[in-house]
Amino acid sequence: MFINSYPSRSQFGLSFIFSQDWDPVKDKFGALAFIYGTIVSSIIALIISLPISLGVAIFLSEMAGKFLKTTVGFLVEILAAIPSIIFGFWGLFVLVPFMRNSVQPFLEKTLGFIPLFSGANIGTGMLTAGIILAIMITPIISAISRDVIKAIPKSQREAAYALGATRWEAIRMALLNAKSGILGATVLGFGRAVGETMAVTMVIGNRAQISAGLFDPAYSMASVIANEFAEASKTIHVSSLIEVGLLLFVVTFIINSLARILIYSATKKYDAK
Amino acid sequence: MMEEENKNNSEENIEDKFSISTENLSVYFNEKPAIKDINLKVRNKSVTAIIGPSGCGKSTYLRSLNMMHELTPTATVYGSIKINNIDIQEFGVINLRKKVGMVFQKPNPFPTLSIYDNVISGLVYTGRHYKKDLDEKVERCLTASGLWNEVKDRLKVSAMTLSGGQQQRLCIARTIAVNPDIILMDEPTSALDPISTTKIEELVYNLKKEYTIIIVTHNMQQAARVSDHTAFFYLGRLVEYSKTRTIFTNPKEKLTEEYVTGKFG
């Protein structure tokens, strides 16, 4: 990837990262819009997914009875295994019309004074992509968080209860202990969202632009590669796409190693004793 | 110690002597009895040791006193437990656990909290506090648990930097910070080295001036060293309960004698 992206790297240099012009016809390539699209859609996904995942993880590890624990736990794991193209289809046929007809008009009417909640009301766009990603990463974050919370030794729970903690206080204590593990799960989910291709491509709108409005169509790094690689004929176009891939690889690599380190340090704390 | 006991006996109000009493206390796990029909009265402001071989129900008994079995779905508790003549059901589980503190077998300070925050961790549950009061409280509890001089310069450091024995004393400080009447200790020294064990034993001896202590132990010498009264459990039943000296020198039951002289167990 590094070698094959040489033509693009030598021609555009650092401006490749800082330019948002992406015009294959005029041979002008800049990846900023894709980087922006990838990061922002993933952040939206995290903001939506994190509270839900934490709730599910707490429910599964601390509160659910045996039957619910196994069924819901099983469903969550199944959800994690659904191919992303299925999510994309569902997004396109169910979520997009729903966003177009209900959610976006509503948000525009109530919160429209904030620039975030504006843009072309066509259903596909940044927010829709974020929601699809949230649905996809929630199973991952909740499954790992559940395991991290479960890994907290019984003695820790008993210590809290023995001091007169209520159930919520004991759960809060457990969350405090599982902090770095949950953070690791979150980063792992973020990494998945950043790298996600198909589902995002189908609902994000695929337009290389940076817009404050969340309803506006956008583009992500993975999507642009998937969409344009088969049709790219000029060397500079191909190598630009490869450089986008290289950037994506670097970003996900950093995110994933960060997550591994966090999860490792969370589990090690108890083994050391 | 014996004189004090005699003096207590001559006092009029005999019920005042007892802090905890259990009547026909039985605990079942999955329908199987772990302890059966335990009748025991624990004396106020003294140390009561519970001894017996593994699996005899000592810990089960101890954990029923602060309703710890509520955390185990398979456990059912029968019989009555009274603290100062009030049934523990009337306290409610949260207040009961504040009244009846517990120190566990393995030191279990909260690893993400500092030494200071560990001591006040139980207080935070009770509501609002002023920082100055908390500072005093931390100093008092750590002094009482004999840890103050060792940690006063590093209160904000993680509790995990302490040694095992120090961690256990921190757990005791954390327990007394909540102002309990009774402290339950479930083999508090079995994970510690002999020097730390000695320190904990001295601590137990000092703490009984203010608290009623029930200590479960595997170690018969420990029971003999620290306790005023000893109960011997065997196969889920209370075999003998008497003054510690009597249990170890002149027990009534043959089973007790065989156990304390090391013939089995």
Contacts between the chains, C-beta under 8 A, distances in Angstrom:
chain1	res1	chain2	res2	distance
A	153	B	108	7.6
A	155	B	104	5.9
A	155	B	106	5.8
A	155	B	108	4.2
A	156	B	108	6.1
A	156	B	110	7.0
A	156	B	111	7.9
A	157	B	71	7.3
A	158	B	68	6.8
A	158	B	71	7.0
A	158	B	102	7.8
A	158	B	104	6.5
A	158	B	108	7.4
A	159	B	104	6.9
A	159	B	108	4.5
A	159	B	109	7.7
A	159	B	110	6.9
A	159	B	171	7.4
A	160	B	110	7.8
A	160	B	121	7.8
A	161	B	68	7.2
A	161	B	71	6.4
A	161	B	97	6.6
A	162	B	66	6.5
A	162	B	68	7.1
A	162	B	97	5.9
A	162	B	101	6.8
A	162	B	102	4.0
A	162	B	104	7.6
A	162	B	175	7.6
A	163	B	97	6.9
A	163	B	98	7.6
A	163	B	101	7.5
A	163	B	121	6.3
A	163	B	122	3.4
A	163	B	125	6.5
A	163	B	174	6.8
A	163	B	175	7.3
A	163	B	178	6.0
A	164	B	94	5.1
A	164	B	95	7.2
A	164	B	97	4.3
A	164	B	98	3.9
A	164	B	122	6.2
A	164	B	125	5.6
A	164	B	126	7.2
A	164	B	178	6.3
A	165	B	94	7.8
A	165	B	122	7.8
A	165	B	125	5.2
A	166	B	94	6.0
A	166	B	125	7.2
A	169	B	125	5.3
A	173	B	110	6.6
A	173	B	121	7.9
A	176	B	110	7.6
A	176	B	112	5.1
A	176	B	113	7.8
A	177	B	110	7.2
A	177	B	111	6.6
A	177	B	112	5.6
A	179	B	112	6.7
A	269	B	111	5.8
A	269	B	160	7.7
A	270	B	111	7.7
